[in-house]
């Protein structure tokens, strides 16, 4: 995940603060000071980074660690009997109806 915010520096200035966390374990906090000119132009200062705190993904348990195991959710139960496809019974063929006409 990543969070980007406008923050205050220790000396009262402004900075862009970026908090990053990767699901594999890396968490970083990056800061870039901002200086706003009178014309409204923004100038970024030198970037500084340091380790961050993991907030979203919990740390992976080590191989020898004991504790409650995390299980995947169980799959929904299905009927124990196999589904069968039954073809509808065919209707007997009907004789064509018609009348014989006698010709004179």
Biopython code that builds the backbone (N, CA, C, O; Angstrom):
import numpy as np
from Bio.PDB.StructureBuilder import StructureBuilder

atoms = [
    (1, "UNK", "N", (0.836, -1.159, 0.000)),
    (1, "UNK", "CA", (0.000, 0.000, 0.000)),
    (1, "UNK", "C", (0.884, 1.225, 0.000)),
    (1, "UNK", "O", (2.087, 1.129, 0.243)),
    (2, "UNK", "N", (0.305, 2.361, -0.267)),
    (2, "UNK", "CA", (1.021, 3.630, -0.195)),
    (2, "UNK", "C", (0.056, 4.711, 0.271)),
    (2, "UNK", "O", (-1.099, 4.758, -0.151)),
    (3, "UNK", "N", (0.550, 5.575, 1.148)),
    (3, "UNK", "CA", (-0.214, 6.738, 1.601)),
    (3, "UNK", "C", (0.645, 7.963, 1.317)),
    (3, "UNK", "O", (1.821, 8.002, 1.678)),
    (4, "UNK", "N", (0.059, 8.951, 0.674)),
    (4, "UNK", "CA", (0.759, 10.195, 0.386)),
    (4, "UNK", "C", (-0.006, 11.310, 1.088)),
    (4, "UNK", "O", (-1.225, 11.422, 0.953)),
    (5, "UNK", "N", (0.732, 12.143, 1.847)),
    (5, "UNK", "CA", (0.085, 13.221, 2.595)),
    (5, "UNK", "C", (0.990, 14.439, 2.646)),
    (5, "UNK", "O", (2.210, 14.339, 2.511)),
    (6, "UNK", "N", (0.369, 15.580, 2.843)),
    (6, "UNK", "CA", (1.106, 16.819, 3.088)),
    (6, "UNK", "C", (1.343, 16.889, 4.588)),
    (6, "UNK", "O", (0.401, 16.762, 5.370)),
    (7, "UNK", "N", (2.604, 17.091, 5.002)),
    (7, "UNK", "CA", (2.949, 17.069, 6.431)),
    (7, "UNK", "C", (3.742, 18.314, 6.798)),
    (7, "UNK", "O", (4.239, 19.027, 5.926)),
    (8, "UNK", "N", (3.854, 18.565, 8.085)),
    (8, "UNK", "CA", (4.671, 19.663, 8.607)),
    (8, "UNK", "C", (6.023, 19.114, 9.026)),
    (8, "UNK", "O", (6.111, 18.015, 9.574)),
    (9, "UNK", "N", (7.078, 19.881, 8.767)),
    (9, "UNK", "CA", (8.412, 19.496, 9.199)),
    (9, "UNK", "C", (8.657, 20.033, 10.598)),
    (9, "UNK", "O", (7.860, 20.816, 11.114)),
    (10, "UNK", "N", (9.762, 19.614, 11.216)),
    (10, "UNK", "CA", (10.088, 20.048, 12.574)),
    (10, "UNK", "C", (10.296, 21.558, 12.646)),
    (10, "UNK", "O", (10.039, 22.169, 13.683)),
    (11, "UNK", "N", (10.761, 22.168, 11.547)),
    (11, "UNK", "CA", (10.999, 23.618, 11.558)),
    (11, "UNK", "C", (9.787, 24.423, 11.090)),
    (11, "UNK", "O", (9.891, 25.629, 10.866)),
    (12, "UNK", "N", (8.631, 23.757, 10.941)),
    (12, "UNK", "CA", (7.403, 24.459, 10.575)),
    (12, "UNK", "C", (7.135, 24.541, 9.084)),
    (12, "UNK", "O", (6.130, 25.118, 8.668)),
    (13, "UNK", "N", (8.016, 23.973, 8.273)),
    (13, "UNK", "CA", (7.806, 23.972, 6.834)),
    (13, "UNK", "C", (6.851, 22.867, 6.405)),
    (13, "UNK", "O", (6.270, 22.170, 7.238)),
    (14, "UNK", "N", (6.698, 22.720, 5.104)),
    (14, "UNK", "CA", (5.831, 21.676, 4.552)),
    (14, "UNK", "C", (6.680, 20.602, 3.881)),
    (14, "UNK", "O", (7.795, 20.860, 3.429)),
    (15, "UNK", "N", (6.126, 19.392, 3.827)),
    (15, "UNK", "CA", (6.800, 18.281, 3.160)),
    (15, "UNK", "C", (5.750, 17.302, 2.638)),
    (15, "UNK", "O", (4.632, 17.224, 3.148)),
    (16, "UNK", "N", (6.139, 16.572, 1.627)),
    (16, "UNK", "CA", (5.323, 15.451, 1.154)),
    (16, "UNK", "C", (5.803, 14.229, 1.926)),
    (16, "UNK", "O", (6.998, 13.932, 1.934)),
    (17, "UNK", "N", (4.885, 13.519, 2.572)),
    (17, "UNK", "CA", (5.216, 12.302, 3.328)),
    (17, "UNK", "C", (4.586, 11.124, 2.608)),
    (17, "UNK", "O", (3.386, 11.121, 2.332)),
    (18, "UNK", "N", (5.398, 10.129, 2.307)),
    (18, "UNK", "CA", (4.938, 8.931, 1.605)),
    (18, "UNK", "C", (5.253, 7.729, 2.484)),
    (18, "UNK", "O", (6.412, 7.503, 2.833)),
    (19, "UNK", "N", (4.245, 6.965, 2.841)),
    (19, "UNK", "CA", (4.435, 5.732, 3.596)),
    (19, "UNK", "C", (4.158, 4.573, 2.660)),
    (19, "UNK", "O", (3.084, 4.490, 2.063)),
    (20, "UNK", "N", (5.128, 3.676, 2.531)),
    (20, "UNK", "CA", (5.026, 2.530, 1.625)),
    (20, "UNK", "C", (5.154, 1.239, 2.415)),
    (20, "UNK", "O", (5.928, 1.161, 3.369)),
    (21, "UNK", "N", (4.396, 0.228, 2.016)),
    (21, "UNK", "CA", (4.542, -1.097, 2.616)),
    (21, "UNK", "C", (4.291, -2.147, 1.545)),
    (21, "UNK", "O", (3.279, -2.115, 0.846)),
    (22, "UNK", "N", (5.230, -3.077, 1.432)),
    (22, "UNK", "CA", (5.088, -4.185, 0.488)),
    (22, "UNK", "C", (4.658, -5.419, 1.262)),
    (22, "UNK", "O", (5.053, -5.598, 2.414)),
    (23, "UNK", "N", (3.864, -6.258, 0.651)),
    (23, "UNK", "CA", (3.336, -7.423, 1.365)),
    (23, "UNK", "C", (4.423, -8.415, 1.769)),
    (23, "UNK", "O", (4.199, -9.243, 2.652)),
    (24, "UNK", "N", (5.586, -8.346, 1.145)),
    (24, "UNK", "CA", (6.674, -9.258, 1.494)),
    (24, "UNK", "C", (7.491, -8.768, 2.688)),
    (24, "UNK", "O", (8.377, -9.488, 3.148)),
    (25, "UNK", "N", (7.221, -7.559, 3.207)),
    (25, "UNK", "CA", (7.861, -7.160, 4.442)),
    (25, "UNK", "C", (8.534, -5.812, 4.486)),
    (25, "UNK", "O", (8.854, -5.348, 5.581)),
    (26, "UNK", "N", (8.768, -5.156, 3.378)),
    (26, "UNK", "CA", (9.467, -3.876, 3.392)),
    (26, "UNK", "C", (8.478, -2.756, 3.693)),
    (26, "UNK", "O", (7.415, -2.673, 3.077)),
    (27, "UNK", "N", (8.839, -1.885, 4.657)),
    (27, "UNK", "CA", (8.031, -0.708, 4.981)),
    (27, "UNK", "C", (8.976, 0.494, 5.035)),
    (27, "UNK", "O", (10.009, 0.450, 5.704)),
    (28, "UNK", "N", (8.619, 1.558, 4.332)),
    (28, "UNK", "CA", (9.448, 2.765, 4.258)),
    (28, "UNK", "C", (8.614, 4.007, 4.486)),
    (28, "UNK", "O", (7.421, 4.039, 4.184)),
    (29, "UNK", "N", (9.268, 5.045, 5.030)),
    (29, "UNK", "CA", (8.676, 6.376, 5.109)),
    (29, "UNK", "C", (9.625, 7.298, 4.351)),
    (29, "UNK", "O", (10.822, 7.343, 4.635)),
    (30, "UNK", "N", (9.081, 8.026, 3.390)),
    (30, "UNK", "CA", (9.874, 8.928, 2.569)),
    (30, "UNK", "C", (9.335, 10.339, 2.761)),
    (30, "UNK", "O", (8.124, 10.556, 2.758)),
    (31, "UNK", "N", (10.238, 11.287, 2.927)),
    (31, "UNK", "CA", (9.837, 12.675, 3.077)),
    (31, "UNK", "C", (10.576, 13.558, 2.076)),
    (31, "UNK", "O", (11.762, 13.351, 1.816)),
    (32, "UNK", "N", (9.869, 14.546, 1.513)),
    (32, "UNK", "CA", (10.465, 15.514, 0.597)),
    (32, "UNK", "C", (9.962, 16.893, 0.996)),
    (32, "UNK", "O", (8.768, 17.170, 0.882)),
    (33, "UNK", "N", (10.852, 17.761, 1.460)),
    (33, "UNK", "CA", (10.432, 19.114, 1.820)),
    (33, "UNK", "C", (9.920, 19.876, 0.601)),
    (33, "UNK", "O", (10.358, 19.645, -0.526)),
    (34, "UNK", "N", (8.982, 20.789, 0.854)),
    (34, "UNK", "CA", (8.398, 21.619, -0.201)),
    (34, "UNK", "C", (8.676, 23.082, 0.139)),
    (34, "UNK", "O", (8.530, 23.507, 1.285)),
    (35, "UNK", "N", (9.073, 23.828, -0.863)),
    (35, "UNK", "CA", (9.209, 25.274, -0.705)),
    (35, "UNK", "C", (8.313, 25.906, -1.758)),
    (35, "UNK", "O", (8.471, 25.665, -2.954)),
    (36, "UNK", "N", (7.371, 26.718, -1.296)),
    (36, "UNK", "CA", (6.455, 27.394, -2.221)),
    (36, "UNK", "C", (6.968, 28.811, -2.472)),
    (36, "UNK", "O", (7.190, 29.589, -1.544)),
    (37, "UNK", "N", (7.148, 29.118, -3.750)),
    (37, "UNK", "CA", (7.591, 30.462, -4.117)),
    (37, "UNK", "C", (6.438, 31.450, -4.119)),
    (37, "UNK", "O", (5.276, 31.053, -4.034)),
    (38, "UNK", "N", (6.757, 32.747, -4.215)),
    (38, "UNK", "CA", (5.714, 33.774, -4.225)),
    (38, "UNK", "C", (4.835, 33.678, -5.462)),
    (38, "UNK", "O", (3.674, 34.089, -5.436)),
    (39, "UNK", "N", (5.387, 33.132, -6.556)),
    (39, "UNK", "CA", (4.592, 32.996, -7.773)),
    (39, "UNK", "C", (3.699, 31.750, -7.729)),
    (39, "UNK", "O", (2.902, 31.520, -8.638)),
    (40, "UNK", "N", (3.840, 30.945, -6.663)),
    (40, "UNK", "CA", (3.046, 29.722, -6.546)),
    (40, "UNK", "C", (3.802, 28.489, -6.994)),
    (40, "UNK", "O", (3.306, 27.369, -6.870)),
    (41, "UNK", "N", (5.016, 28.693, -7.522)),
    (41, "UNK", "CA", (5.816, 27.549, -7.957)),
    (41, "UNK", "C", (6.257, 26.732, -6.744)),
    (41, "UNK", "O", (6.555, 27.288, -5.687)),
    (42, "UNK", "N", (6.295, 25.414, -6.906)),
    (42, "UNK", "CA", (6.688, 24.509, -5.829)),
    (42, "UNK", "C", (8.058, 23.930, -6.170)),
    (42, "UNK", "O", (8.285, 23.458, -7.284)),
    (43, "UNK", "N", (8.965, 23.971, -5.198)),
    (43, "UNK", "CA", (10.285, 23.372, -5.349)),
    (43, "UNK", "C", (10.428, 22.293, -4.291)),
    (43, "UNK", "O", (10.138, 22.518, -3.116)),
    (44, "UNK", "N", (10.875, 21.124, -4.715)),
    (44, "UNK", "CA", (11.062, 20.006, -3.793)),
    (44, "UNK", "C", (12.504, 19.983, -3.311)),
    (44, "UNK", "O", (13.436, 20.209, -4.083)),
    (45, "UNK", "N", (12.674, 19.705, -2.016)),
    (45, "UNK", "CA", (14.002, 19.567, -1.432)),
    (45, "UNK", "C", (14.507, 18.143, -1.582)),
    (45, "UNK", "O", (13.933, 17.342, -2.320)),
    (46, "UNK", "N", (15.596, 17.833, -0.868)),
    (46, "UNK", "CA", (16.194, 16.494, -0.932)),
    (46, "UNK", "C", (15.299, 15.462, -0.255)),
    (46, "UNK", "O", (14.729, 15.710, 0.808)),
    (47, "UNK", "N", (15.189, 14.313, -0.889)),
    (47, "UNK", "CA", (14.379, 13.224, -0.364)),
    (47, "UNK", "C", (15.134, 12.530, 0.763)),
    (47, "UNK", "O", (16.346, 12.330, 0.679)),
    (48, "UNK", "N", (14.411, 12.168, 1.812)),
    (48, "UNK", "CA", (14.981, 11.403, 2.930)),
    (48, "UNK", "C", (14.077, 10.198, 3.176)),
    (48, "UNK", "O", (12.853, 10.324, 3.165)),
    (49, "UNK", "N", (14.684, 9.028, 3.399)),
    (49, "UNK", "CA", (13.908, 7.799, 3.634)),
    (49, "UNK", "C", (14.435, 7.111, 4.885)),
    (49, "UNK", "O", (15.624, 7.172, 5.197)),
    (50, "UNK", "N", (13.517, 6.453, 5.596)),
    (50, "UNK", "CA", (13.891, 5.636, 6.737)),
    (50, "UNK", "C", (12.893, 4.496, 6.885)),
    (50, "UNK", "O", (11.805, 4.550, 6.312)),
    (51, "UNK", "N", (13.254, 3.452, 7.658)),
    (51, "UNK", "CA", (12.337, 2.316, 7.807)),
    (51, "UNK", "C", (11.002, 2.762, 8.401)),
    (51, "UNK", "O", (10.941, 3.634, 9.267)),
    (52, "UNK", "N", (9.945, 2.137, 7.908)),
    (52, "UNK", "CA", (8.609, 2.439, 8.405)),
    (52, "UNK", "C", (8.082, 1.319, 9.278)),
    (52, "UNK", "O", (8.782, 0.348, 9.563)),
    (53, "UNK", "N", (6.842, 1.468, 9.696)),
    (53, "UNK", "CA", (6.180, 0.472, 10.528)),
    (53, "UNK", "C", (5.186, -0.289, 9.681)),
    (53, "UNK", "O", (4.443, 0.303, 8.899)),
    (54, "UNK", "N", (5.171, -1.613, 9.837)),
    (54, "UNK", "CA", (4.218, -2.430, 9.096)),
    (54, "UNK", "C", (2.838, -2.229, 9.691)),
    (54, "UNK", "O", (2.647, -2.380, 10.898)),
    (55, "UNK", "N", (1.876, -1.886, 8.844)),
    (55, "UNK", "CA", (0.516, -1.627, 9.313)),
    (55, "UNK", "C", (-0.532, -2.503, 8.643)),
    (55, "UNK", "O", (-1.545, -2.839, 9.257)),
    (56, "UNK", "N", (-0.301, -2.872, 7.398)),
    (56, "UNK", "CA", (-1.324, -3.571, 6.634)),
    (56, "UNK", "C", (-1.117, -5.075, 6.665)),
    (56, "UNK", "O", (-2.029, -5.815, 7.032)),
    (57, "UNK", "N", (0.076, -5.542, 6.285)),
    (57, "UNK", "CA", (0.338, -6.978, 6.229)),
    (57, "UNK", "C", (1.113, -7.381, 7.470)),
    (57, "UNK", "O", (2.162, -6.803, 7.755)),
    (58, "UNK", "N", (0.616, -8.364, 8.217)),
    (58, "UNK", "CA", (1.334, -8.801, 9.418)),
    (58, "UNK", "C", (2.635, -9.499, 9.031)),
    (58, "UNK", "O", (2.739, -10.042, 7.931)),
    (59, "UNK", "N", (3.630, -9.491, 9.923)),
    (59, "UNK", "CA", (4.885, -10.183, 9.615)),
    (59, "UNK", "C", (4.637, -11.675, 9.503)),
    (59, "UNK", "O", (3.784, -12.236, 10.191)),
    (60, "UNK", "N", (5.405, -12.310, 8.618)),
    (60, "UNK", "CA", (5.275, -13.763, 8.454)),
    (60, "UNK", "C", (5.890, -14.452, 9.671)),
    (60, "UNK", "O", (6.906, -14.004, 10.202)),
    (61, "UNK", "N", (5.261, -15.549, 10.106)),
    (61, "UNK", "CA", (5.775, -16.319, 11.233)),
    (61, "UNK", "C", (7.020, -17.070, 10.783)),
    (61, "UNK", "O", (7.084, -17.553, 9.652)),
    (62, "UNK", "N", (8.011, -17.169, 11.668)),
    (62, "UNK", "CA", (9.214, -17.920, 11.311)),
    (62, "UNK", "C", (8.894, -19.402, 11.310)),
    (62, "UNK", "O", (7.882, -19.825, 11.869)),
    (63, "UNK", "N", (9.750, -20.186, 10.686)),
    (63, "UNK", "CA", (9.493, -21.615, 10.498)),
    (63, "UNK", "C", (9.338, -22.357, 11.818)),
    (63, "UNK", "O", (8.543, -23.293, 11.896)),
    (64, "UNK", "N", (10.080, -21.967, 12.869)),
    (64, "UNK", "CA", (10.013, -22.682, 14.129)),
    (64, "UNK", "C", (9.044, -22.074, 15.128)),
    (64, "UNK", "O", (8.930, -22.568, 16.250)),
    (65, "UNK", "N", (8.352, -21.028, 14.752)),
    (65, "UNK", "CA", (7.460, -20.343, 15.693)),
    (65, "UNK", "C", (6.231, -21.187, 15.986)),
    (65, "UNK", "O", (5.669, -21.843, 15.109)),
    (66, "UNK", "N", (5.835, -21.146, 17.258)),
    (66, "UNK", "CA", (4.621, -21.854, 17.647)),
    (66, "UNK", "C", (3.530, -20.837, 17.878)),
    (66, "UNK", "O", (3.791, -19.704, 18.285)),
    (67, "UNK", "N", (2.337, -21.241, 17.620)),
    (67, "UNK", "CA", (1.208, -20.354, 17.804)),
    (67, "UNK", "C", (0.067, -20.836, 16.941)),
    (67, "UNK", "O", (0.191, -21.853, 16.259)),
    (68, "UNK", "N", (-1.033, -20.129, 16.959)),
    (68, "UNK", "CA", (-2.174, -20.572, 16.172)),
    (68, "UNK", "C", (-1.854, -20.520, 14.680)),
    (68, "UNK", "O", (-1.365, -19.518, 14.159)),
    (69, "UNK", "N", (-2.137, -21.599, 14.037)),
    (69, "UNK", "CA", (-1.912, -21.662, 12.592)),
    (69, "UNK", "C", (-3.041, -20.941, 11.870)),
    (69, "UNK", "O", (-4.204, -21.022, 12.267)),
    (70, "UNK", "N", (-2.688, -20.252, 10.828)),
    (70, "UNK", "CA", (-3.701, -19.565, 10.034)),
    (70, "UNK", "C", (-4.140, -20.504, 8.935)),
    (70, "UNK", "O", (-3.336, -20.937, 8.109)),
    (71, "UNK", "N", (-5.416, -20.814, 8.932)),
    (71, "UNK", "CA", (-5.945, -21.732, 7.931)),
    (71, "UNK", "C", (-6.739, -20.956, 6.901)),
    (71, "UNK", "O", (-7.376, -19.946, 7.197)),
    (72, "UNK", "N", (-6.678, -21.459, 5.693)),
    (72, "UNK", "CA", (-7.492, -20.873, 4.628)),
    (72, "UNK", "C", (-8.947, -21.216, 4.907)),
    (72, "UNK", "O", (-9.223, -22.255, 5.507)),
    (73, "UNK", "N", (-9.888, -20.370, 4.488)),
    (73, "UNK", "CA", (-11.295, -20.694, 4.713)),
    (73, "UNK", "C", (-11.679, -21.990, 4.003)),
    (73, "UNK", "O", (-11.209, -22.281, 2.903)),
    (74, "UNK", "N", (-12.539, -22.752, 4.656)),
    (74, "UNK", "CA", (-12.966, -24.029, 4.085)),
    (74, "UNK", "C", (-13.818, -23.793, 2.844)),
    (74, "UNK", "O", (-14.580, -22.830, 2.759)),
    (75, "UNK", "N", (-13.666, -24.692, 1.896)),
    (75, "UNK", "CA", (-14.474, -24.618, 0.679)),
    (75, "UNK", "C", (-15.913, -24.995, 1.024)),
    (75, "UNK", "O", (-16.134, -25.802, 1.927)),
    (76, "UNK", "N", (-16.888, -24.431, 0.325)),
    (76, "UNK", "CA", (-18.276, -24.789, 0.618)),
    (76, "UNK", "C", (-18.518, -26.264, 0.349)),
    (76, "UNK", "O", (-17.981, -26.847, -0.593)),
    (77, "UNK", "N", (-19.344, -26.847, 1.207)),
    (77, "UNK", "CA", (-19.641, -28.271, 1.037)),
    (77, "UNK", "C", (-20.562, -28.465, -0.154)),
    (77, "UNK", "O", (-21.462, -27.667, -0.414)),
    (78, "UNK", "N", (-20.311, -29.540, -0.860)),
    (78, "UNK", "CA", (-21.142, -29.868, -2.012)),
    (78, "UNK", "C", (-21.883, -31.165, -1.737)),
    (78, "UNK", "O", (-21.554, -31.883, -0.793)),
    (79, "UNK", "N", (-22.857, -31.460, -2.537)),
    (79, "UNK", "CA", (-23.631, -32.692, -2.366)),
    (79, "UNK", "C", (-22.706, -33.888, -2.530)),
    (79, "UNK", "O", (-21.806, -33.883, -3.369)),
    (80, "UNK", "N", (-22.940, -34.917, -1.714)),
    (80, "UNK", "CA", (-22.049, -36.070, -1.773)),
    (80, "UNK", "C", (-22.317, -36.943, -2.993)),
    (80, "UNK", "O", (-21.423, -37.648, -3.461)),
    (81, "UNK", "N", (-23.530, -36.900, -3.505)),
    (81, "UNK", "CA", (-23.833, -37.707, -4.689)),
    (81, "UNK", "C", (-23.465, -36.927, -5.935)),
    (81, "UNK", "O", (-23.605, -35.706, -6.002)),
    (82, "UNK", "N", (-22.994, -37.666, -6.910)),
    (82, "UNK", "CA", (-22.617, -37.023, -8.153)),
    (82, "UNK", "C", (-23.864, -36.568, -8.894)),
    (82, "UNK", "O", (-24.870, -37.277, -8.933)),
    (83, "UNK", "N", (-23.793, -35.409, -9.468)),
    (83, "UNK", "CA", (-24.937, -34.908, -10.236)),
    (83, "UNK", "C", (-25.090, -35.751, -11.502)),
    (83, "UNK", "O", (-24.111, -36.090, -12.167)),
    (84, "UNK", "N", (-26.325, -36.073, -11.810)),
    (84, "UNK", "CA", (-26.578, -36.854, -13.027)),
    (84, "UNK", "C", (-27.398, -36.025, -13.988)),
    (84, "UNK", "O", (-28.291, -35.279, -13.588)),
    (85, "UNK", "N", (-27.082, -36.166, -15.250)),
    (85, "UNK", "CA", (-27.866, -35.511, -16.276)),
    (85, "UNK", "C", (-28.791, -36.554, -16.871)),
    (85, "UNK", "O", (-28.343, -37.589, -17.364)),
    (86, "UNK", "N", (-30.066, -36.278, -16.823)),
    (86, "UNK", "CA", (-31.052, -37.221, -17.336)),
    (86, "UNK", "C", (-31.705, -36.601, -18.560)),
    (86, "UNK", "O", (-32.225, -35.487, -18.516)),
    (87, "UNK", "N", (-31.663, -37.353, -19.655)),
    (87, "UNK", "CA", (-32.300, -36.862, -20.882)),
    (87, "UNK", "C", (-33.802, -37.072, -20.770)),
    (87, "UNK", "O", (-34.243, -38.090, -20.237)),
    (88, "UNK", "N", (-34.595, -36.125, -21.264)),
    (88, "UNK", "CA", (-36.047, -36.310, -21.204)),
    (88, "UNK", "C", (-36.460, -37.490, -22.088)),
    (88, "UNK", "O", (-35.841, -37.775, -23.113)),
    (89, "UNK", "N", (-37.532, -38.167, -21.651)),
    (89, "UNK", "CA", (-38.030, -39.295, -22.441)),
    (89, "UNK", "C", (-38.588, -38.777, -23.756)),
    (89, "UNK", "O", (-39.261, -37.748, -23.813)),
    (90, "UNK", "N", (-38.284, -39.529, -24.816)),
    (90, "UNK", "CA", (-38.784, -39.132, -26.132)),
    (90, "UNK", "C", (-40.244, -39.541, -26.250)),
    (90, "UNK", "O", (-40.644, -40.620, -25.812)),
    (91, "UNK", "N", (-41.025, -38.660, -26.847)),
    (91, "UNK", "CA", (-42.434, -38.978, -27.059)),
    (91, "UNK", "C", (-42.547, -39.867, -28.293)),
    (91, "UNK", "O", (-41.781, -39.709, -29.244)),
    (92, "UNK", "N", (-43.493, -40.796, -28.285)),
    (92, "UNK", "CA", (-43.650, -41.659, -29.477)),
    (92, "UNK", "C", (-44.066, -40.806, -30.671)),
    (92, "UNK", "O", (-44.784, -39.815, -30.535)),
    (93, "UNK", "N", (-43.601, -41.216, -31.829)),
    (93, "UNK", "CA", (-43.948, -40.488, -33.057)),
    (93, "UNK", "C", (-45.438, -40.599, -33.301)),
    (93, "UNK", "O", (-46.037, -41.655, -33.097)),
    (94, "UNK", "N", (-46.025, -39.509, -33.737)),
    (94, "UNK", "CA", (-47.467, -39.508, -34.022)),
    (94, "UNK", "C", (-47.668, -39.686, -35.506)),
    (94, "UNK", "O", (-46.891, -39.208, -36.332)),
    (95, "UNK", "N", (-48.736, -40.389, -35.815)),
    (95, "UNK", "CA", (-49.104, -40.545, -37.214)),
    (95, "UNK", "C", (-49.698, -39.238, -37.700)),
    (95, "UNK", "O", (-50.464, -38.598, -36.979)),
    (96, "UNK", "N", (-49.358, -38.839, -38.904)),
    (96, "UNK", "CA", (-49.929, -37.591, -39.424)),
    (96, "UNK", "C", (-51.425, -37.720, -39.561)),
    (96, "UNK", "O", (-51.935, -38.752, -39.995)),
    (97, "UNK", "N", (-52.112, -36.686, -39.194)),
    (97, "UNK", "CA", (-53.550, -36.670, -39.333)),
    (97, "UNK", "C", (-53.897, -36.065, -40.675)),
    (97, "UNK", "O", (-53.238, -35.139, -41.147)),
    (98, "UNK", "N", (-54.846, -36.555, -41.227)),
    (98, "UNK", "CA", (-55.275, -36.003, -42.505)),
    (98, "UNK", "C", (-56.530, -36.731, -42.977)),
    (98, "UNK", "O", (-56.863, -37.798, -42.462)),
    (99, "UNK", "N", (-57.181, -36.192, -43.893)),
    (99, "UNK", "CA", (-58.378, -36.848, -44.427)),
    (99, "UNK", "C", (-58.125, -37.178, -45.870)),
    (99, "UNK", "O", (-57.538, -36.396, -46.618)),
    (100, "UNK", "N", (-58.571, -38.331, -46.240)),
    (100, "UNK", "CA", (-58.452, -38.714, -47.646)),
    (100, "UNK", "C", (-59.631, -38.132, -48.377)),
    (100, "UNK", "O", (-60.772, -38.248, -47.930)),
    (101, "UNK", "N", (-59.363, -37.523, -49.471)),
    (101, "UNK", "CA", (-60.451, -36.947, -50.267)),
    (101, "UNK", "C", (-60.726, -37.846, -51.464)),
    (101, "UNK", "O", (-59.832, -38.302, -52.177)),
    (102, "UNK", "N", (-61.945, -38.055, -51.625)),
    (102, "UNK", "CA", (-62.333, -38.853, -52.802)),
    (102, "UNK", "C", (-62.516, -37.908, -53.971)),
    (102, "UNK", "O", (-63.091, -36.828, -53.837)),
    (103, "UNK", "N", (-62.036, -38.320, -55.075)),
    (103, "UNK", "CA", (-62.235, -37.491, -56.269)),
    (103, "UNK", "C", (-63.295, -38.140, -57.125)),
    (103, "UNK", "O", (-63.375, -39.366, -57.190)),
    (104, "UNK", "N", (-64.085, -37.362, -57.763)),
    (104, "UNK", "CA", (-65.159, -37.896, -58.595)),
    (104, "UNK", "C", (-64.823, -37.919, -60.020)),
    (104, "UNK", "O", (-65.636, -38.345, -60.840)),
]
sb = StructureBuilder()
sb.init_structure("model")
sb.init_model(0)
sb.init_chain("A")
sb.init_seg("    ")
for serial, (resi, resn, name, xyz) in enumerate(atoms, 1):
    if name == "N":
        sb.init_residue(resn, " ", resi, " ")
    sb.init_atom(name, np.array(xyz, "f"), 0.0, 1.0, " ", f" {name:<3s}", serial, name[0])
structure = sb.get_structure()
